[in-house]
């Protein structure tokens, strides 16, 4: 995967995350039942998006490390 594609995918994920953890994107998922790992569904939904964000940023960093030059500047 090239650097530009990785950055676009990471940005798209975070834009979707912004929509689905705020109003109105959260409305279909705003309920207390069922419990997921002991958390109300809404909290588990937000925690899943945050966890996905961590994974997304780790993958983006892995791709960016391949494209870094010796002096630290990127394209």
mmCIF file of the N, C-alpha and C atoms, coordinates in Angstrom:
data_MODEL
# 
_entry.id   MODEL 
# 
loop_
_atom_site.group_PDB 
_atom_site.id 
_atom_site.type_symbol 
_atom_site.label_atom_id 
_atom_site.label_alt_id 
_atom_site.label_comp_id 
_atom_site.label_asym_id 
_atom_site.label_entity_id 
_atom_site.label_seq_id 
_atom_site.pdbx_PDB_ins_code 
_atom_site.Cartn_x 
_atom_site.Cartn_y 
_atom_site.Cartn_z 
_atom_site.occupancy 
_atom_site.B_iso_or_equiv 
_atom_site.pdbx_formal_charge 
_atom_site.auth_seq_id 
_atom_site.auth_comp_id 
_atom_site.auth_asym_id 
_atom_site.auth_atom_id 
_atom_site.pdbx_PDB_model_num 
ATOM 1   N N  . UNK A 1 1  ? 0.853   -1.168 0.000  1.00 0.00 ? 1  UNK A N  1 
ATOM 2   C CA . UNK A 1 1  ? 0.000   0.000  0.000  1.00 0.00 ? 1  UNK A CA 1 
ATOM 3   C C  . UNK A 1 1  ? 0.898   1.229  0.000  1.00 0.00 ? 1  UNK A C  1 
ATOM 4   N N  . UNK A 1 2  ? 0.541   2.202  -0.812 1.00 0.00 ? 2  UNK A N  1 
ATOM 5   C CA . UNK A 1 2  ? 1.370   3.400  -0.823 1.00 0.00 ? 2  UNK A CA 1 
ATOM 6   C C  . UNK A 1 2  ? 0.915   4.391  0.250  1.00 0.00 ? 2  UNK A C  1 
ATOM 7   N N  . UNK A 1 3  ? 1.748   5.390  0.460  1.00 0.00 ? 3  UNK A N  1 
ATOM 8   C CA . UNK A 1 3  ? 1.536   6.332  1.556  1.00 0.00 ? 3  UNK A CA 1 
ATOM 9   C C  . UNK A 1 3  ? 0.249   7.144  1.386  1.00 0.00 ? 3  UNK A C  1 
ATOM 10  N N  . UNK A 1 4  ? -0.008  7.596  0.164  1.00 0.00 ? 4  UNK A N  1 
ATOM 11  C CA . UNK A 1 4  ? -1.195  8.415  -0.074 1.00 0.00 ? 4  UNK A CA 1 
ATOM 12  C C  . UNK A 1 4  ? -2.482  7.633  0.208  1.00 0.00 ? 4  UNK A C  1 
ATOM 13  N N  . UNK A 1 5  ? -2.529  6.389  -0.231 1.00 0.00 ? 5  UNK A N  1 
ATOM 14  C CA . UNK A 1 5  ? -3.705  5.554  0.011  1.00 0.00 ? 5  UNK A CA 1 
ATOM 15  C C  . UNK A 1 5  ? -3.904  5.306  1.499  1.00 0.00 ? 5  UNK A C  1 
ATOM 16  N N  . UNK A 1 6  ? -2.822  5.044  2.219  1.00 0.00 ? 6  UNK A N  1 
ATOM 17  C CA . UNK A 1 6  ? -2.915  4.800  3.660  1.00 0.00 ? 6  UNK A CA 1 
ATOM 18  C C  . UNK A 1 6  ? -3.440  6.036  4.392  1.00 0.00 ? 6  UNK A C  1 
ATOM 19  N N  . UNK A 1 7  ? -2.966  7.203  3.998  1.00 0.00 ? 7  UNK A N  1 
ATOM 20  C CA . UNK A 1 7  ? -3.434  8.443  4.634  1.00 0.00 ? 7  UNK A CA 1 
ATOM 21  C C  . UNK A 1 7  ? -4.907  8.707  4.332  1.00 0.00 ? 7  UNK A C  1 
ATOM 22  N N  . UNK A 1 8  ? -5.328  8.432  3.104  1.00 0.00 ? 8  UNK A N  1 
ATOM 23  C CA . UNK A 1 8  ? -6.734  8.645  2.726  1.00 0.00 ? 8  UNK A CA 1 
ATOM 24  C C  . UNK A 1 8  ? -7.636  7.685  3.501  1.00 0.00 ? 8  UNK A C  1 
ATOM 25  N N  . UNK A 1 9  ? -7.229  6.418  3.610  1.00 0.00 ? 9  UNK A N  1 
ATOM 26  C CA . UNK A 1 9  ? -8.035  5.442  4.353  1.00 0.00 ? 9  UNK A CA 1 
ATOM 27  C C  . UNK A 1 9  ? -8.118  5.796  5.832  1.00 0.00 ? 9  UNK A C  1 
ATOM 28  N N  . UNK A 1 10 ? -7.019  6.263  6.411  1.00 0.00 ? 10 UNK A N  1 
ATOM 29  C CA . UNK A 1 10 ? -7.029  6.662  7.818  1.00 0.00 ? 10 UNK A CA 1 
ATOM 30  C C  . UNK A 1 10 ? -7.939  7.871  8.026  1.00 0.00 ? 10 UNK A C  1 
ATOM 31  N N  . UNK A 1 11 ? -7.875  8.824  7.126  1.00 0.00 ? 11 UNK A N  1 
ATOM 32  C CA . UNK A 1 11 ? -8.737  9.998  7.231  1.00 0.00 ? 11 UNK A CA 1 
ATOM 33  C C  . UNK A 1 11 ? -10.208 9.606  7.074  1.00 0.00 ? 11 UNK A C  1 
ATOM 34  N N  . UNK A 1 12 ? -10.497 8.708  6.133  1.00 0.00 ? 12 UNK A N  1 
ATOM 35  C CA . UNK A 1 12 ? -11.884 8.258  5.934  1.00 0.00 ? 12 UNK A CA 1 
ATOM 36  C C  . UNK A 1 12 ? -12.410 7.548  7.178  1.00 0.00 ? 12 UNK A C  1 
ATOM 37  N N  . UNK A 1 13 ? -11.575 6.704  7.789  1.00 0.00 ? 13 UNK A N  1 
ATOM 38  C CA . UNK A 1 13 ? -11.994 6.014  9.007  1.00 0.00 ? 13 UNK A CA 1 
ATOM 39  C C  . UNK A 1 13 ? -12.331 7.025  10.102 1.00 0.00 ? 13 UNK A C  1 
ATOM 40  N N  . UNK A 1 14 ? -11.488 8.028  10.264 1.00 0.00 ? 14 UNK A N  1 
ATOM 41  C CA . UNK A 1 14 ? -11.709 8.988  11.346 1.00 0.00 ? 14 UNK A CA 1 
ATOM 42  C C  . UNK A 1 14 ? -12.896 9.912  11.068 1.00 0.00 ? 14 UNK A C  1 
ATOM 43  N N  . UNK A 1 15 ? -13.180 10.184 9.816  1.00 0.00 ? 15 UNK A N  1 
ATOM 44  C CA . UNK A 1 15 ? -14.384 10.952 9.489  1.00 0.00 ? 15 UNK A CA 1 
ATOM 45  C C  . UNK A 1 15 ? -15.631 10.126 9.799  1.00 0.00 ? 15 UNK A C  1 
ATOM 46  N N  . UNK A 1 16 ? -15.610 8.834  9.435  1.00 0.00 ? 16 UNK A N  1 
ATOM 47  C CA . UNK A 1 16 ? -16.734 7.954  9.782  1.00 0.00 ? 16 UNK A CA 1 
ATOM 48  C C  . UNK A 1 16 ? -16.886 7.837  11.296 1.00 0.00 ? 16 UNK A C  1 
ATOM 49  N N  . UNK A 1 17 ? -15.751 7.733  11.991 1.00 0.00 ? 17 UNK A N  1 
ATOM 50  C CA . UNK A 1 17 ? -15.790 7.650  13.454 1.00 0.00 ? 17 UNK A CA 1 
ATOM 51  C C  . UNK A 1 17 ? -16.439 8.905  14.041 1.00 0.00 ? 17 UNK A C  1 
ATOM 52  N N  . UNK A 1 18 ? -16.058 10.067 13.530 1.00 0.00 ? 18 UNK A N  1 
ATOM 53  C CA . UNK A 1 18 ? -16.629 11.320 14.015 1.00 0.00 ? 18 UNK A CA 1 
ATOM 54  C C  . UNK A 1 18 ? -18.149 11.321 13.861 1.00 0.00 ? 18 UNK A C  1 
ATOM 55  N N  . UNK A 1 19 ? -18.628 10.808 12.735 1.00 0.00 ? 19 UNK A N  1 
ATOM 56  C CA . UNK A 1 19 ? -20.070 10.769 12.513 1.00 0.00 ? 19 UNK A CA 1 
ATOM 57  C C  . UNK A 1 19 ? -20.762 9.766  13.436 1.00 0.00 ? 19 UNK A C  1 
ATOM 58  N N  . UNK A 1 20 ? -20.203 8.570  13.578 1.00 0.00 ? 20 UNK A N  1 
ATOM 59  C CA . UNK A 1 20 ? -20.886 7.499  14.292 1.00 0.00 ? 20 UNK A CA 1 
ATOM 60  C C  . UNK A 1 20 ? -20.752 7.559  15.814 1.00 0.00 ? 20 UNK A C  1 
ATOM 61  N N  . UNK A 1 21 ? -19.950 8.458  16.345 1.00 0.00 ? 21 UNK A N  1 
ATOM 62  C CA . UNK A 1 21 ? -19.900 8.577  17.807 1.00 0.00 ? 21 UNK A CA 1 
ATOM 63  C C  . UNK A 1 21 ? -20.505 9.889  18.284 1.00 0.00 ? 21 UNK A C  1 
ATOM 64  N N  . UNK A 1 22 ? -21.042 10.689 17.359 1.00 0.00 ? 22 UNK A N  1 
ATOM 65  C CA . UNK A 1 22 ? -21.727 11.923 17.728 1.00 0.00 ? 22 UNK A CA 1 
ATOM 66  C C  . UNK A 1 22 ? -23.144 11.896 17.162 1.00 0.00 ? 22 UNK A C  1 
ATOM 67  N N  . UNK A 1 23 ? -23.945 12.859 17.580 1.00 0.00 ? 23 UNK A N  1 
ATOM 68  C CA . UNK A 1 23 ? -25.293 12.979 17.069 1.00 0.00 ? 23 UNK A CA 1 
ATOM 69  C C  . UNK A 1 23 ? -25.218 13.451 15.640 1.00 0.00 ? 23 UNK A C  1 
ATOM 70  N N  . UNK A 1 24 ? -25.965 12.974 14.693 1.00 0.00 ? 24 UNK A N  1 
ATOM 71  C CA . UNK A 1 24 ? -27.057 12.023 14.707 1.00 0.00 ? 24 UNK A CA 1 
ATOM 72  C C  . UNK A 1 24 ? -26.634 10.592 14.411 1.00 0.00 ? 24 UNK A C  1 
ATOM 73  N N  . UNK A 1 25 ? -25.360 10.350 14.142 1.00 0.00 ? 25 UNK A N  1 
ATOM 74  C CA . UNK A 1 25 ? -24.919 9.009  13.782 1.00 0.00 ? 25 UNK A CA 1 
ATOM 75  C C  . UNK A 1 25 ? -25.039 8.004  14.905 1.00 0.00 ? 25 UNK A C  1 
ATOM 76  N N  . UNK A 1 26 ? -25.058 8.474  16.137 1.00 0.00 ? 26 UNK A N  1 
ATOM 77  C CA . UNK A 1 26 ? -25.136 7.574  17.292 1.00 0.00 ? 26 UNK A CA 1 
ATOM 78  C C  . UNK A 1 26 ? -26.574 7.180  17.628 1.00 0.00 ? 26 UNK A C  1 
ATOM 79  N N  . UNK A 1 27 ? -27.542 7.897  17.110 1.00 0.00 ? 27 UNK A N  1 
ATOM 80  C CA . UNK A 1 27 ? -28.944 7.647  17.488 1.00 0.00 ? 27 UNK A CA 1 
ATOM 81  C C  . UNK A 1 27 ? -29.412 6.203  17.317 1.00 0.00 ? 27 UNK A C  1 
ATOM 82  N N  . UNK A 1 28 ? -29.105 5.516  16.217 1.00 0.00 ? 28 UNK A N  1 
ATOM 83  C CA . UNK A 1 28 ? -29.577 4.130  16.105 1.00 0.00 ? 28 UNK A CA 1 
ATOM 84  C C  . UNK A 1 28 ? -28.933 3.183  17.123 1.00 0.00 ? 28 UNK A C  1 
ATOM 85  N N  . UNK A 1 29 ? -27.812 3.585  17.687 1.00 0.00 ? 29 UNK A N  1 
ATOM 86  C CA . UNK A 1 29 ? -27.075 2.724  18.604 1.00 0.00 ? 29 UNK A CA 1 
ATOM 87  C C  . UNK A 1 29 ? -27.188 3.189  20.052 1.00 0.00 ? 29 UNK A C  1 
ATOM 88  N N  . UNK A 1 30 ? -27.964 4.217  20.316 1.00 0.00 ? 30 UNK A N  1 
ATOM 89  C CA . UNK A 1 30 ? -28.098 4.788  21.655 1.00 0.00 ? 30 UNK A CA 1 
ATOM 90  C C  . UNK A 1 30 ? -29.124 3.996  22.463 1.00 0.00 ? 30 UNK A C  1 
ATOM 91  N N  . UNK A 1 31 ? -28.651 2.935  23.100 1.00 0.00 ? 31 UNK A N  1 
ATOM 92  C CA . UNK A 1 31 ? -29.521 2.132  23.945 1.00 0.00 ? 31 UNK A CA 1 
ATOM 93  C C  . UNK A 1 31 ? -28.684 1.517  25.058 1.00 0.00 ? 31 UNK A C  1 
ATOM 94  N N  . UNK A 1 32 ? -29.317 1.250  26.168 1.00 0.00 ? 32 UNK A N  1 
ATOM 95  C CA . UNK A 1 32 ? -28.609 0.705  27.323 1.00 0.00 ? 32 UNK A CA 1 
ATOM 96  C C  . UNK A 1 32 ? -28.478 -0.812 27.239 1.00 0.00 ? 32 UNK A C  1 
ATOM 97  N N  . UNK A 1 33 ? -29.407 -1.464 26.593 1.00 0.00 ? 33 UNK A N  1 
ATOM 98  C CA . UNK A 1 33 ? -29.382 -2.919 26.462 1.00 0.00 ? 33 UNK A CA 1 
ATOM 99  C C  . UNK A 1 33 ? -29.076 -3.276 25.024 1.00 0.00 ? 33 UNK A C  1 
ATOM 100 N N  . UNK A 1 34 ? -28.378 -4.297 24.726 1.00 0.00 ? 34 UNK A N  1 
ATOM 101 C CA . UNK A 1 34 ? -27.784 -5.319 25.572 1.00 0.00 ? 34 UNK A CA 1 
ATOM 102 C C  . UNK A 1 34 ? -26.454 -4.839 26.147 1.00 0.00 ? 34 UNK A C  1 
ATOM 103 N N  . UNK A 1 35 ? -26.000 -5.535 27.171 1.00 0.00 ? 35 UNK A N  1 
ATOM 104 C CA . UNK A 1 35 ? -24.692 -5.246 27.732 1.00 0.00 ? 35 UNK A CA 1 
ATOM 105 C C  . UNK A 1 35 ? -23.627 -5.971 26.909 1.00 0.00 ? 35 UNK A C  1 
ATOM 106 N N  . UNK A 1 36 ? -22.545 -5.291 26.615 1.00 0.00 ? 36 UNK A N  1 
ATOM 107 C CA . UNK A 1 36 ? -21.428 -5.864 25.874 1.00 0.00 ? 36 UNK A CA 1 
ATOM 108 C C  . UNK A 1 36 ? -20.205 -5.756 26.778 1.00 0.00 ? 36 UNK A C  1 
ATOM 109 N N  . UNK A 1 37 ? -19.699 -6.900 27.212 1.00 0.00 ? 37 UNK A N  1 
ATOM 110 C CA . UNK A 1 37 ? -18.583 -6.940 28.166 1.00 0.00 ? 37 UNK A CA 1 
ATOM 111 C C  . UNK A 1 37 ? -18.878 -6.102 29.407 1.00 0.00 ? 37 UNK A C  1 
ATOM 112 N N  . UNK A 1 38 ? -20.123 -6.097 29.833 1.00 0.00 ? 38 UNK A N  1 
ATOM 113 C CA . UNK A 1 38 ? -20.530 -5.372 31.034 1.00 0.00 ? 38 UNK A CA 1 
ATOM 114 C C  . UNK A 1 38 ? -20.785 -3.895 30.811 1.00 0.00 ? 38 UNK A C  1 
ATOM 115 N N  . UNK A 1 39 ? -20.628 -3.412 29.603 1.00 0.00 ? 39 UNK A N  1 
ATOM 116 C CA . UNK A 1 39 ? -20.875 -2.000 29.289 1.00 0.00 ? 39 UNK A CA 1 
ATOM 117 C C  . UNK A 1 39 ? -22.208 -1.851 28.575 1.00 0.00 ? 39 UNK A C  1 
ATOM 118 N N  . UNK A 1 40 ? -22.897 -0.743 28.791 1.00 0.00 ? 40 UNK A N  1 
ATOM 119 C CA . UNK A 1 40 ? -24.081 -0.475 27.966 1.00 0.00 ? 40 UNK A CA 1 
ATOM 120 C C  . UNK A 1 40 ? -23.664 -0.410 26.494 1.00 0.00 ? 40 UNK A C  1 
ATOM 121 N N  . UNK A 1 41 ? -24.577 -0.758 25.623 1.00 0.00 ? 41 UNK A N  1 
ATOM 122 C CA . UNK A 1 41 ? -24.249 -0.866 24.204 1.00 0.00 ? 41 UNK A CA 1 
ATOM 123 C C  . UNK A 1 41 ? -23.635 0.413  23.650 1.00 0.00 ? 41 UNK A C  1 
ATOM 124 N N  . UNK A 1 42 ? -24.138 1.573  24.057 1.00 0.00 ? 42 UNK A N  1 
ATOM 125 C CA . UNK A 1 42 ? -23.612 2.839  23.546 1.00 0.00 ? 42 UNK A CA 1 
ATOM 126 C C  . UNK A 1 42 ? -22.148 3.022  23.918 1.00 0.00 ? 42 UNK A C  1 
ATOM 127 N N  . UNK A 1 43 ? -21.797 2.698  25.152 1.00 0.00 ? 43 UNK A N  1 
ATOM 128 C CA . UNK A 1 43 ? -20.394 2.823  25.575 1.00 0.00 ? 43 UNK A CA 1 
ATOM 129 C C  . UNK A 1 43 ? -19.512 1.826  24.839 1.00 0.00 ? 43 UNK A C  1 
ATOM 130 N N  . UNK A 1 44 ? -20.002 0.614  24.638 1.00 0.00 ? 44 UNK A N  1 
ATOM 131 C CA . UNK A 1 44 ? -19.232 -0.390 23.910 1.00 0.00 ? 44 UNK A CA 1 
ATOM 132 C C  . UNK A 1 44 ? -19.049 0.040  22.454 1.00 0.00 ? 44 UNK A C  1 
ATOM 133 N N  . UNK A 1 45 ? -20.072 0.661  21.863 1.00 0.00 ? 45 UNK A N  1 
ATOM 134 C CA . UNK A 1 45 ? -19.994 1.146  20.490 1.00 0.00 ? 45 UNK A CA 1 
ATOM 135 C C  . UNK A 1 45 ? -18.893 2.192  20.349 1.00 0.00 ? 45 UNK A C  1 
ATOM 136 N N  . UNK A 1 46 ? -18.856 3.144  21.265 1.00 0.00 ? 46 UNK A N  1 
ATOM 137 C CA . UNK A 1 46 ? -17.842 4.196  21.230 1.00 0.00 ? 46 UNK A CA 1 
ATOM 138 C C  . UNK A 1 46 ? -16.461 3.614  21.517 1.00 0.00 ? 46 UNK A C  1 
ATOM 139 N N  . UNK A 1 47 ? -16.366 2.695  22.479 1.00 0.00 ? 47 UNK A N  1 
ATOM 140 C CA . UNK A 1 47 ? -15.080 2.058  22.803 1.00 0.00 ? 47 UNK A CA 1 
ATOM 141 C C  . UNK A 1 47 ? -14.546 1.266  21.614 1.00 0.00 ? 47 UNK A C  1 
ATOM 142 N N  . UNK A 1 48 ? -15.430 0.633  20.853 1.00 0.00 ? 48 UNK A N  1 
ATOM 143 C CA . UNK A 1 48 ? -15.003 -0.123 19.673 1.00 0.00 ? 48 UNK A CA 1 
ATOM 144 C C  . UNK A 1 48 ? -14.434 0.816  18.604 1.00 0.00 ? 48 UNK A C  1 
ATOM 145 N N  . UNK A 1 49 ? -15.058 1.958  18.403 1.00 0.00 ? 49 UNK A N  1 
ATOM 146 C CA . UNK A 1 49 ? -14.542 2.922  17.431 1.00 0.00 ? 49 UNK A CA 1 
ATOM 147 C C  . UNK A 1 49 ? -13.187 3.466  17.869 1.00 0.00 ? 49 UNK A C  1 
ATOM 148 N N  . UNK A 1 50 ? -13.028 3.731  19.157 1.00 0.00 ? 50 UNK A N  1 
ATOM 149 C CA . UNK A 1 50 ? -11.749 4.234  19.664 1.00 0.00 ? 50 UNK A CA 1 
ATOM 150 C C  . UNK A 1 50 ? -10.668 3.164  19.517 1.00 0.00 ? 50 UNK A C  1 
ATOM 151 N N  . UNK A 1 51 ? -10.996 1.927  19.827 1.00 0.00 ? 51 UNK A N  1 
ATOM 152 C CA . UNK A 1 51 ? -10.036 0.838  19.660 1.00 0.00 ? 51 UNK A CA 1 
ATOM 153 C C  . UNK A 1 51 ? -9.656  0.667  18.192 1.00 0.00 ? 51 UNK A C  1 
ATOM 154 N N  . UNK A 1 52 ? -10.610 0.795  17.318 1.00 0.00 ? 52 UNK A N  1 
ATOM 155 C CA . UNK A 1 52 ? -10.329 0.729  15.891 1.00 0.00 ? 52 UNK A CA 1 
ATOM 156 C C  . UNK A 1 52 ? -9.437  1.870  15.438 1.00 0.00 ? 52 UNK A C  1 
ATOM 157 N N  . UNK A 1 53 ? -9.601  3.030  16.061 1.00 0.00 ? 53 UNK A N  1 
ATOM 158 C CA . UNK A 1 53 ? -8.757  4.168  15.744 1.00 0.00 ? 53 UNK A CA 1 
ATOM 159 C C  . UNK A 1 53 ? -7.304  3.910  16.127 1.00 0.00 ? 53 UNK A C  1 
ATOM 160 N N  . UNK A 1 54 ? -7.095  3.263  17.261 1.00 0.00 ? 54 UNK A N  1 
ATOM 161 C CA . UNK A 1 54 ? -5.737  2.908  17.691 1.00 0.00 ? 54 UNK A CA 1 
ATOM 162 C C  . UNK A 1 54 ? -5.103  1.970  16.672 1.00 0.00 ? 54 UNK A C  1 
ATOM 163 N N  . UNK A 1 55 ? -5.844  0.960  16.251 1.00 0.00 ? 55 UNK A N  1 
ATOM 164 C CA . UNK A 1 55 ? -5.327  0.010  15.261 1.00 0.00 ? 55 UNK A CA 1 
ATOM 165 C C  . UNK A 1 55 ? -5.040  0.731  13.935 1.00 0.00 ? 55 UNK A C  1 
ATOM 166 N N  . UNK A 1 56 ? -5.944  1.602  13.518 1.00 0.00 ? 56 UNK A N  1 
ATOM 167 C CA . UNK A 1 56 ? -5.776  2.350  12.278 1.00 0.00 ? 56 UNK A CA 1 
ATOM 168 C C  . UNK A 1 56 ? -4.501  3.199  12.321 1.00 0.00 ? 56 UNK A C  1 
ATOM 169 N N  . UNK A 1 57 ? -4.270  3.883  13.432 1.00 0.00 ? 57 UNK A N  1 
ATOM 170 C CA . UNK A 1 57 ? -3.091  4.733  13.536 1.00 0.00 ? 57 UNK A CA 1 
ATOM 171 C C  . UNK A 1 57 ? -1.803  3.920  13.617 1.00 0.00 ? 57 UNK A C  1 
ATOM 172 N N  . UNK A 1 58 ? -1.840  2.755  14.247 1.00 0.00 ? 58 UNK A N  1 
ATOM 173 C CA . UNK A 1 58 ? -0.659  1.886  14.277 1.00 0.00 ? 58 UNK A CA 1 
ATOM 174 C C  . UNK A 1 58 ? -0.326  1.413  12.863 1.00 0.00 ? 58 UNK A C  1 
ATOM 175 N N  . UNK A 1 59 ? -1.346  1.020  12.106 1.00 0.00 ? 59 UNK A N  1 
ATOM 176 C CA . UNK A 1 59 ? -1.114  0.590  10.724 1.00 0.00 ? 59 UNK A CA 1 
ATOM 177 C C  . UNK A 1 59 ? -0.599  1.737  9.859  1.00 0.00 ? 59 UNK A C  1 
ATOM 178 N N  . UNK A 1 60 ? -1.145  2.930  10.060 1.00 0.00 ? 60 UNK A N  1 
ATOM 179 C CA . UNK A 1 60 ? -0.674  4.092  9.316  1.00 0.00 ? 60 UNK A CA 1 
ATOM 180 C C  . UNK A 1 60 ? 0.787   4.387  9.654  1.00 0.00 ? 60 UNK A C  1 
ATOM 181 N N  . UNK A 1 61 ? 1.153   4.284  10.914 1.00 0.00 ? 61 UNK A N  1 
ATOM 182 C CA . UNK A 1 61 ? 2.537   4.507  11.312 1.00 0.00 ? 61 UNK A CA 1 
ATOM 183 C C  . UNK A 1 61 ? 3.462   3.471  10.679 1.00 0.00 ? 61 UNK A C  1 
ATOM 184 N N  . UNK A 1 62 ? 3.018   2.235  10.599 1.00 0.00 ? 62 UNK A N  1 
ATOM 185 C CA . UNK A 1 62 ? 3.815   1.177  9.970  1.00 0.00 ? 62 UNK A CA 1 
ATOM 186 C C  . UNK A 1 62 ? 4.068   1.494  8.496  1.00 0.00 ? 62 UNK A C  1 
ATOM 187 N N  . UNK A 1 63 ? 3.043   1.951  7.798  1.00 0.00 ? 63 UNK A N  1 
ATOM 188 C CA . UNK A 1 63 ? 3.207   2.311  6.387  1.00 0.00 ? 63 UNK A CA 1 
ATOM 189 C C  . UNK A 1 63 ? 4.113   3.535  6.263  1.00 0.00 ? 63 UNK A C  1 
ATOM 190 N N  . UNK A 1 64 ? 3.928   4.524  7.122  1.00 0.00 ? 64 UNK A N  1 
ATOM 191 C CA . UNK A 1 64 ? 4.743   5.733  7.040  1.00 0.00 ? 64 UNK A CA 1 
ATOM 192 C C  . UNK A 1 64 ? 6.212   5.460  7.336  1.00 0.00 ? 64 UNK A C  1 
ATOM 193 N N  . UNK A 1 65 ? 6.506   4.508  8.211  1.00 0.00 ? 65 UNK A N  1 
ATOM 194 C CA . UNK A 1 65 ? 7.902   4.180  8.513  1.00 0.00 ? 65 UNK A CA 1 
ATOM 195 C C  . UNK A 1 65 ? 8.633   3.679  7.276  1.00 0.00 ? 65 UNK A C  1 
ATOM 196 N N  . UNK A 1 66 ? 7.913   2.993  6.398  1.00 0.00 ? 66 UNK A N  1 
ATOM 197 C CA . UNK A 1 66 ? 8.525   2.493  5.168  1.00 0.00 ? 66 UNK A CA 1 
ATOM 198 C C  . UNK A 1 66 ? 8.900   3.617  4.211  1.00 0.00 ? 66 UNK A C  1 
ATOM 199 N N  . UNK A 1 67 ? 8.183   4.746  4.286  1.00 0.00 ? 67 UNK A N  1 
ATOM 200 C CA . UNK A 1 67 ? 8.381   5.832  3.335  1.00 0.00 ? 67 UNK A CA 1 
ATOM 201 C C  . UNK A 1 67 ? 9.226   6.977  3.880  1.00 0.00 ? 67 UNK A C  1 
ATOM 202 N N  . UNK A 1 68 ? 9.639   6.908  5.132  1.00 0.00 ? 68 UNK A N  1 
ATOM 203 C CA . UNK A 1 68 ? 10.454  7.983  5.702  1.00 0.00 ? 68 UNK A CA 1 
ATOM 204 C C  . UNK A 1 68 ? 11.859  7.943  5.120  1.00 0.00 ? 68 UNK A C  1 
ATOM 205 N N  . UNK A 1 69 ? 12.413  9.119  4.921  1.00 0.00 ? 69 UNK A N  1 
ATOM 206 C CA . UNK A 1 69 ? 13.792  9.206  4.458  1.00 0.00 ? 69 UNK A CA 1 
ATOM 207 C C  . UNK A 1 69 ? 14.726  9.297  5.650  1.00 0.00 ? 69 UNK A C  1 
ATOM 208 N N  . UNK A 1 70 ? 16.016  9.247  5.398  1.00 0.00 ? 70 UNK A N  1 
ATOM 209 C CA . UNK A 1 70 ? 16.983  9.290  6.492  1.00 0.00 ? 70 UNK A CA 1 
ATOM 210 C C  . UNK A 1 70 ? 16.909  10.591 7.287  1.00 0.00 ? 70 UNK A C  1 
ATOM 211 N N  . UNK A 1 71 ? 16.654  11.715 6.626  1.00 0.00 ? 71 UNK A N  1 
ATOM 212 C CA . UNK A 1 71 ? 16.638  12.994 7.327  1.00 0.00 ? 71 UNK A CA 1 
ATOM 213 C C  . UNK A 1 71 ? 15.309  13.301 8.004  1.00 0.00 ? 71 UNK A C  1 
ATOM 214 N N  . UNK A 1 72 ? 14.337  12.424 7.881  1.00 0.00 ? 72 UNK A N  1 
ATOM 215 C CA . UNK A 1 72 ? 13.063  12.591 8.579  1.00 0.00 ? 72 UNK A CA 1 
ATOM 216 C C  . UNK A 1 72 ? 11.994  13.296 7.798  1.00 0.00 ? 72 UNK A C  1 
ATOM 217 N N  . UNK A 1 73 ? 12.279  13.818 6.630  1.00 0.00 ? 73 UNK A N  1 
ATOM 218 C CA . UNK A 1 73 ? 11.277  14.490 5.814  1.00 0.00 ? 73 UNK A CA 1 
ATOM 219 C C  . UNK A 1 73 ? 10.525  13.455 4.986  1.00 0.00 ? 73 UNK A C  1 
ATOM 220 N N  . UNK A 1 74 ? 9.232   13.707 4.786  1.00 0.00 ? 74 UNK A N  1 
ATOM 221 C CA . UNK A 1 74 ? 8.484   12.794 3.913  1.00 0.00 ? 74 UNK A CA 1 
ATOM 222 C C  . UNK A 1 74 ? 7.991   13.535 2.681  1.00 0.00 ? 74 UNK A C  1 
ATOM 223 N N  . UNK A 1 75 ? 7.472   12.760 1.732  1.00 0.00 ? 75 UNK A N  1 
ATOM 224 C CA . UNK A 1 75 ? 7.090   13.322 0.422  1.00 0.00 ? 75 UNK A CA 1 
ATOM 225 C C  . UNK A 1 75 ? 5.810   14.089 0.498  1.00 0.00 ? 75 UNK A C  1 
# 
